[in-house]
Amino acid sequence: MKQPNIASRTRRTIQNSKMSFILFLGQVFIGFFSRRIFLEYLGDEVLGLNTTLGNILNFLNLAELGIGIAISTSLYKPLHDNNRESICEIITTQRILYRRIAIFLAIVGALTMLTFPWFFPHVGCGLLYVYIAFTVFLSGSLTSYLWNYKEILFGADQKNFKLMPWIHGVRYAKIGLQLIFLLVVKWGIWGWIWWELVGNIATVFIINYVVRKEYPWLHVSDKAPKVLLKEHHSLIVKTKQLFIHKLAFFVLTETAPLIIYAFVSLEIVTHYANYMLLIGYTTTLMNVVFEGMGASIGNLVSEGNKEHTKEVFWELFTSRIWIAGIFTIGLYLLIEQTITIWIGPQYVLPRTTLLLMIIGMFIRMTRSIIESFKNAYQLFGDVWAPFAEAVINLGGSILFGYLWGLDGILLGSNLSLILIVAIWKPYYTFKKGLSIPVSLYFYKYALHLLIIVVCALMAMGLSSLIFSSDGFIPLLFGNVLALILFSFFSFVTFYMSTVGMRRFTVRLKSIIHKS
């Protein structure tokens, strides 16, 4: 069968992006509406509790060790070669490992619930809800390990556009039923958690239906588990390396609500979660633009054309920083007005808190370029780096959180991002994979960052001259104008000063023409 080429990779990337954008619009609309209703009918404490329980479960999910990433990167080559037998063996190996993890997770989850009377001594909804909610969340993780694991094949094969509409359809239906049972049936938190459980079960059937339809040849390998684990021993090695990386990622993304709960309150967890919801939507929109990039880069690296790989890297580097700049500046300018209109001015956080969130958001958005190439080259050996990232993040968040509250927690998180994500990982990836002088990367990153800052200051200064009066509406229009001006100024500057932006413009014109 014909192997995937550049045209097919581009076509699948476009299909993924189109579908992801449509689903994103639905996600934003339903998310905004449902969040407001949930805040009104469930309350700050229950939503903060659900967020905290989710973070505890995510910590337990560290038992996954990073197997998913190891499996996904190992699938690039056999998918490129259309080696179906090898694909079946890799997926079967994943099945063996995931079943062991599910057993471990069930045991540790049950033991964790024994601590709830001490961890949640004074919750208004009662300990019974805490136990039931955690059990439902835990069931979602267990089903993903026992039955939903094969969905990883869609991501590696750049076919998420065939699976995600089904998954999102179940999710939207679940949220709709939760709203009905809150507003009409008046079941309160119990109706909400009941449909959360039903959604987990429905997702199992949907994923396995689509897998059978798209990959009818996928089967469980006849080889004994011991033989498979021995033949794919490299997966175990990569998994051990990835575990530390995943631990650091968890500390970076999931511990903040737990620390906020410890040093502040469940109510502030909800305030923080509101902002992170909007940041999450913005990040999702960013990922929509580059949908399928990881698998596409994996296939590109598998072809072995080093010069073309370098050209693609610089194109993606500039285009992603430019788009990340638009999203971060836009969020910085408009998030306060959005929160005010959406759920009320009482949920607006201080400006310094927002600035710290925005800095972290920009680094996370731009890190994916390095991460995608690092994963494509399967460079997981720097196990000390994520360990250091986790220690800096957790230690800094606790220390600074004790001193300065929420701002201190965010400061500790950003410190680890700067030292490890923005400095070390590019150095490691360039030295071991791309074979480009890392000094060139840091020079270009600093130049790009300078362009973004200067263009942002120019745009905000010019818009303030046009909309100089105070008031909510003039400020809103002034911020929108500033975002438009920034987008224009930064594009022109990047186009004139970088080859990457010019290549991206040509590619964008080609995509629009083909569409």
C-alpha positions in Angstrom: 0.0 0.0 0.0 1.2 3.5 -0.7 3.0 5.2 2.1 2.0 8.5 3.5 3.7 11.5 1.8 3.9 15.2 2.4 0.6 15.9 0.6 -1.3 13.3 2.6 0.2 14.6 5.8 -0.8 18.1 4.9 -4.3 17.0 3.9 -4.8 15.1 7.2 -3.5 18.1 9.1 -6.0 20.3 7.4 -8.9 17.8 8.0 -7.9 17.6 11.7 -7.7 21.4 12.0 -11.1 21.9 10.3 -12.8 19.4 12.6 -11.0 20.6 15.7 -12.1 24.2 15.0 -15.8 23.2 14.6 -15.6 21.2 17.8 -13.8 24.0 19.5 -16.6 26.5 18.7 -19.1 24.0 20.3 -16.9 23.5 23.3 -16.6 27.3 23.9 -20.3 27.9 23.5 -21.3 25.0 25.8 -18.5 25.6 28.2 -19.3 29.3 28.8 -23.0 28.6 29.2 -22.7 25.5 31.4 -20.0 27.0 33.6 -22.2 29.9 34.5 -25.1 27.6 35.3 -22.9 25.3 37.3 -21.6 28.2 39.3 -25.1 29.4 40.1 -26.6 26.0 40.9 -23.7 24.0 42.3 -21.7 26.8 43.9 -18.1 27.8 44.2 -17.3 25.1 46.8 -18.6 22.2 44.8 -16.9 23.3 41.6 -13.7 23.9 43.6 -14.1 20.4 45.1 -14.6 18.8 41.7 -11.4 20.5 40.5 -9.4 19.3 43.5 -10.7 15.7 43.2 -9.7 15.8 39.5 -6.2 16.9 40.4 -5.9 14.1 43.0 -7.0 11.6 40.4 -4.5 13.1 37.9 -1.8 12.5 40.4 -2.8 8.8 40.7 -2.8 8.6 36.9 1.0 9.1 37.1 0.9 5.3 37.3 0.4 5.5 33.5 4.1 6.3 33.5 4.1 7.9 30.0 3.2 4.7 28.2 0.9 6.6 26.0 3.6 8.8 24.6 6.0 5.9 24.2 3.3 3.9 22.3 2.4 6.9 20.1 6.0 7.7 19.1 6.6 4.0 18.4 3.6 3.8 16.1 5.0 6.5 13.7 7.4 4.1 11.9 5.0 1.1 11.4 2.2 3.5 10.3 4.6 5.1 7.8 5.5 1.6 6.5 1.9 0.3 6.8 3.2 -2.6 8.9 -0.1 -3.8 10.3 1.3 -6.7 12.3 3.8 -4.5 14.1 0.9 -2.0 14.9 -1.2 -4.9 16.3 1.8 -6.0 18.5 2.4 -2.5 19.8 -1.3 -1.9 20.6 -1.4 -5.4 22.3 1.6 -4.5 24.4 -0.2 -1.3 25.4 -3.2 -3.4 26.4 -1.1 -5.6 28.7 0.6 -2.7 30.4 -2.6 -0.7 30.8 -4.5 -3.6 32.4 -1.8 -3.8 35.0 -2.1 0.0 35.6 -5.9 -0.3 35.9 -5.5 -2.8 38.8 -2.9 -0.7 40.5 -5.0 2.5 40.1 -8.2 0.8 41.5 -6.3 -0.3 44.6 -4.5 3.1 45.2 -7.7 5.0 44.5 -9.6 2.9 47.2 -6.8 3.6 49.7 -6.8 7.3 48.8 -10.5 7.6 49.7 -9.6 6.5 53.3 -7.9 9.9 53.7 -10.9 12.0 52.7 -12.2 12.6 56.2 -8.9 14.3 57.0 -8.3 16.0 53.7 -11.9 17.4 53.4 -13.0 17.9 57.0 -15.5 20.7 56.4 -17.3 20.5 53.0 -20.8 21.7 52.8 -22.0 19.1 50.3 -21.0 16.3 52.7 -18.4 13.5 52.6 -20.9 11.1 50.8 -20.7 13.3 47.7 -16.9 13.5 47.9 -16.7 9.7 47.9 -19.2 9.2 45.0 -17.7 12.0 42.9 -14.2 10.6 43.2 -15.5 7.1 42.4 -17.1 8.4 39.2 -14.0 10.3 38.2 -11.9 7.1 39.0 -14.2 5.0 36.8 -13.5 7.3 33.9 -9.8 6.7 34.2 -10.2 2.9 34.6 -12.3 2.7 31.5 -9.7 4.5 29.5 -7.1 2.0 30.5 -9.3 -1.1 30.1 -11.2 -0.3 26.9 -10.5 3.1 25.4 -6.7 2.7 25.0 -6.9 2.0 21.2 -7.9 5.6 20.5 -4.2 6.4 20.6 -4.0 5.0 17.1 -6.1 7.8 15.7 -3.7 10.5 17.0 -0.5 8.7 15.7 -2.2 8.1 12.3 -3.4 11.8 12.1 -7.1 10.6 12.0 -8.4 12.4 15.0 -11.0 14.1 12.8 -12.8 10.7 12.5 -13.0 10.0 16.2 -13.3 13.4 18.0 -16.8 14.3 16.7 -18.1 11.2 18.4 -16.3 11.8 21.7 -17.4 15.5 21.7 -20.9 14.5 20.8 -21.1 12.3 23.9 -19.6 15.0 26.1 -22.0 17.7 24.8 -25.0 15.4 25.3 -23.8 14.7 28.9 -23.5 18.4 29.7 -26.9 19.0 28.2 -28.5 16.3 30.4 -26.6 17.7 33.5 -28.1 21.1 32.8 -31.6 19.7 32.4 -31.3 17.7 35.7 -30.1 20.9 37.4 -32.6 23.4 36.0 -35.7 21.2 35.4 -35.6 18.0 37.3 -33.9 19.7 40.3 -31.6 16.7 41.2 -28.8 19.1 42.1 -25.3 17.7 42.6 -26.6 14.1 42.3 -28.1 14.6 38.9 -24.8 16.2 37.8 -22.7 13.3 39.0 -25.1 10.6 37.7 -24.7 11.9 34.1 -21.0 12.1 34.6 -21.0 8.4 35.1 -23.3 7.7 32.2 -21.0 9.8 30.0 -18.0 7.6 31.0 -19.9 4.4 30.0 -21.2 5.9 26.7 -17.7 7.0 25.7 -16.4 3.4 26.0 -19.0 2.1 23.4 -18.4 5.0 21.1 -14.6 4.7 20.9 -14.7 1.0 20.4 -17.3 1.3 17.6 -15.2 3.9 15.7 -12.0 1.8 16.2 -13.7 -1.3 14.7 -15.0 0.7 11.8 -11.8 2.5 10.9 -9.3 -0.3 11.7 -11.2 -3.6 11.1 -7.9 -5.4 10.8 -6.7 -4.4 14.3 -6.6 -7.5 16.5 -4.9 -8.8 19.7 -1.6 -10.4 18.9 -1.4 -14.2 19.4 2.1 -13.8 21.0 2.4 -14.5 24.7 2.6 -11.4 26.9 6.1 -12.2 28.1 7.3 -12.5 24.5 5.7 -9.2 23.5 7.2 -7.4 26.4 10.6 -8.8 25.6 10.4 -7.9 21.9 9.2 -4.4 22.7 11.6 -3.9 25.6 12.4 -0.4 24.2 8.9 0.7 25.1 9.6 -0.2 28.7 12.9 1.8 28.6 11.2 4.8 27.0 8.3 4.5 29.5 10.7 4.6 32.5 12.3 7.7 31.0 8.9 9.3 30.3 7.6 8.7 33.8 9.9 11.5 35.2 8.8 13.7 32.3 5.2 13.0 33.1 5.7 13.6 36.8 7.1 17.1 36.0 4.2 17.8 33.7 1.7 16.9 36.4 3.5 19.1 38.9 3.5 21.9 36.4 -0.2 21.7 35.4 -2.1 19.9 38.2 -0.7 20.8 41.6 -1.6 24.5 41.5 -5.3 24.0 42.6 -4.1 21.7 45.4 -1.6 24.3 46.7 -4.2 27.0 46.3 -6.6 25.0 48.4 -3.9 24.5 51.0 -2.8 28.1 51.2 -6.0 30.0 50.2 -9.4 28.4 49.9 -11.7 26.2 47.7 -13.5 29.4 46.5 -10.2 30.8 45.2 -9.6 27.5 43.4 -12.9 28.2 41.6 -11.7 31.8 40.7 -8.5 30.3 39.4 -10.3 27.6 37.5 -12.5 30.2 35.7 -9.4 32.0 34.4 -7.7 28.6 33.5 -10.9 27.6 31.6 -10.5 30.7 29.4 -6.7 30.1 29.1 -7.5 26.5 28.2 -9.9 27.5 25.5 -7.3 29.8 24.1 -4.7 27.1 24.2 -7.1 24.7 22.5 -7.7 27.1 19.7 -3.9 27.4 19.3 -3.7 23.7 19.1 -6.5 23.6 16.5 -4.3 25.7 14.2 -1.5 23.1 14.5 -3.7 20.0 14.8 -1.9 16.8 14.1 1.5 18.5 14.1 3.1 16.0 16.4 2.3 13.0 14.3 3.2 14.9 11.1 6.6 15.8 12.6 7.1 12.1 13.6 6.5 11.0 10.0 8.8 13.8 8.7 11.6 12.7 11.0 11.1 9.1 10.0 11.8 10.1 6.4 15.3 11.2 7.3 15.5 14.4 5.3 17.5 16.5 7.7 17.5 19.7 5.7 13.8 19.7 5.1 13.2 18.9 8.7 15.2 22.0 9.7 13.3 24.2 7.3 10.0 22.9 8.7 11.2 23.5 12.2 12.0 27.2 11.6 8.7 27.7 9.8 6.7 26.2 12.7 8.8 28.0 15.2 8.1 31.5 13.8 4.4 30.9 13.0 3.6 29.4 16.4 5.3 32.2 18.3 3.4 34.7 16.2 0.1 33.1 16.8 0.9 32.5 20.5 1.7 36.2 20.7 -1.7 37.1 19.3 -3.5 34.8 21.7 -1.6 35.8 24.8 -1.8 39.5 24.1 -5.5 39.1 23.2 -6.2 37.3 26.4 -4.3 39.8 28.5 -6.3 42.7 26.9 -9.8 41.0 27.0 -10.0 38.5 29.8 -11.2 40.9 32.5 -14.0 42.2 30.3 -14.9 38.6 29.4 -15.1 37.5 33.1 -17.2 40.5 34.0 -19.7 39.9 31.2 -19.7 36.1 31.7 -20.0 35.5 35.5 -19.6 38.9 37.1 -16.9 41.4 38.3 -16.6 39.6 41.7 -14.6 36.8 39.9 -12.0 39.2 38.4 -8.5 38.5 39.8 -5.8 41.2 40.3 -3.8 42.4 37.3 -0.5 41.0 38.6 -2.1 37.5 38.9 -3.3 37.8 35.3 0.2 38.8 34.1 1.8 35.8 35.8 -0.8 33.5 34.2 -0.2 35.1 30.8 3.6 34.5 31.0 3.1 30.9 31.9 0.6 30.5 29.1 3.0 31.9 26.4 5.8 29.6 27.5 3.5 26.6 27.4 2.1 27.5 24.0 5.6 27.9 22.4 7.1 24.9 24.2 5.1 22.5 21.9 7.5 23.1 19.0 10.4 21.8 20.9 8.3 19.1 22.6 7.1 17.8 19.2 10.6 17.5 17.7 11.9 16.1 21.0 9.3 13.4 20.9 9.7 12.7 17.2 13.4 12.0 17.8 12.4 10.0 20.9 14.8 12.0 23.1 13.6 11.0 26.6 16.9 10.4 28.2 17.2 13.7 30.1 15.3 12.3 33.1 17.0 14.7 35.5 15.5 17.7 33.8 11.8 17.0 34.5 12.8 16.0 38.0 14.4 19.4 38.5 11.4 21.1 36.9 9.1 19.3 39.3 11.3 20.2 42.3 11.6 23.9 41.3 7.9 24.1 40.5 6.6 22.4 43.7 9.2 24.0 46.0 8.9 27.4 44.5 5.0 27.3 44.5 4.9 26.2 48.2 7.5 28.7 49.4 6.3 31.7 47.4 2.6 30.6 47.9 3.2 30.7 51.7 4.7 34.2 51.3 2.5 35.8 48.6 -0.5 33.5 48.1 -1.8 32.9 44.6 0.7 35.1 42.9 3.6 33.3 44.7 2.2 29.9 43.5 2.1 31.2 39.9 5.6 32.7 40.2 7.1 29.3 41.3 5.4 27.6 38.3 6.8 30.2 35.9 10.3 29.9 37.4 10.5 26.2 36.5 9.1 26.9 33.0 11.8 29.4 32.3 14.8 27.3 33.6 13.8 23.9 32.2 11.3 24.4 29.4 12.6 27.6 27.8 16.3 26.9 28.3 17.2 23.3 28.9 14.9 21.4 26.5 15.8 23.5 23.4 19.5 22.9 24.2 18.9 19.1 24.5 16.8 18.8 21.4 19.1 20.8 19.2 22.2 19.0 20.4 20.8 15.4 20.2 18.2 15.7 17.4 18.2 18.7 15.0 22.0 19.2 15.1 21.6 23.0 14.9 23.7 25.4 17.1 21.5 26.1 20.1 22.8 29.6 20.3 21.0 30.3 17.0 17.7 29.2 18.6 18.1 31.4 21.7 19.0 34.3 19.5 15.9 33.8 17.3 13.7 33.3 20.4 14.9 36.5 22.0 14.4 38.4 18.7 10.9 37.0 18.3 10.1 37.9 21.9 11.4 41.4 21.4 9.2 41.9 18.3 6.1 40.7 20.2 6.7 43.1 23.1 7.5 46.1 21.0 4.6 45.5 18.7 2.3 45.0 21.7 3.4 48.3 23.3 3.0 50.2 20.0 -0.5 48.8 19.4 -1.7 49.5 23.0 -0.3 53.0 22.9 -1.9 53.8 19.6 -5.3 52.4 20.6 -5.2 54.4 23.9 -4.8 57.6 21.8 -7.9 56.7 19.8 -10.1 55.5 22.7 -8.8 57.8 25.4 -12.0 58.1 27.5 -12.7 55.8 30.5 -15.6 53.4 30.8 -16.3 49.7 30.1 -17.3 50.1 26.4 -14.4 52.4 25.3 -12.0 50.2 27.1 -13.4 47.1 25.4 -13.2 48.7 21.9 -9.7 50.1 22.6 -8.5 46.6 23.6 -10.0 45.0 20.5 -8.3 47.7 18.3 -5.0 47.1 20.1 -5.2 43.4 19.3 -5.9 44.0 15.6 -3.1 46.5 15.4 -0.7 44.1 17.2 -1.6 41.3 14.8 -0.9 43.5 11.8 2.3 45.1 13.2 3.8 41.7 14.3 2.9 39.9 11.0 4.6 42.6 8.9 7.7 42.6 11.1 8.0 38.8 11.2 7.4 38.6 7.4 10.2 41.1 6.7 12.7 39.7 9.2 12.3 35.9 9.1 12.3 33.2 6.4 10.0 31.1 8.6 7.1 33.6 8.3 7.5 33.9 4.6 7.5 30.1 4.2 4.4 29.9 6.5 2.6 32.5 4.4 3.3 30.5 1.2 2.0 27.3 2.9 -1.0 29.1 4.2 -1.9 30.4 0.7 -1.5 26.9 -0.7 -3.8 25.5 2.0 -6.5 28.2 1.4 -6.2 27.5 -2.4 -6.7 23.8 -2.0 -9.6 24.3 0.5 
